[in-house]
Amino acid sequence: MIDRNATSLTDSDTNATLNVIVRRIVESYQPEKIILFGSYAYGQPHSDSDFDLLIIKQTNERPIDRRVAVRTLLRPFKPHPAVSPIVVTQDEIAERLEMGDPFAEEIVTRGRILYAQS
């Protein structure tokens, strides 16, 4: 289910764009979870900001192939702001958290869950 109240973006156009992006990823890529992080999640977007998305998906694809898959499915849409996806498995994010990775910890603690598989 898409949580339409998950973000506090500054205008309805940006929020609508984000909802379309999430819907397209969910329908075409079937992730377990999508988390928005970075400037849009933290309420500090600027003119060069993009949508930073952590996408959790069970897959055996190589990390580069995961990123290419998401970028390819969004290419016809040409979203603005742009999308910077990071696709990891649940095991990979758990491992990074266990190692004390501050980047992973920030995403999980400060990020906004836009989609979680029910």
Secondary structure, DSSP 8 states (H G I E B T S, - for coil): -B-TTS---SSHHHHHHHHHHHHHHHHHH--SEEEEESTTTTT---TT--EEEEEE----S-HHHHHHHHHHHHGGG--SS-EEEEEE-HHHHHHHHHTT-HHHHHHHHHSEEEEE--
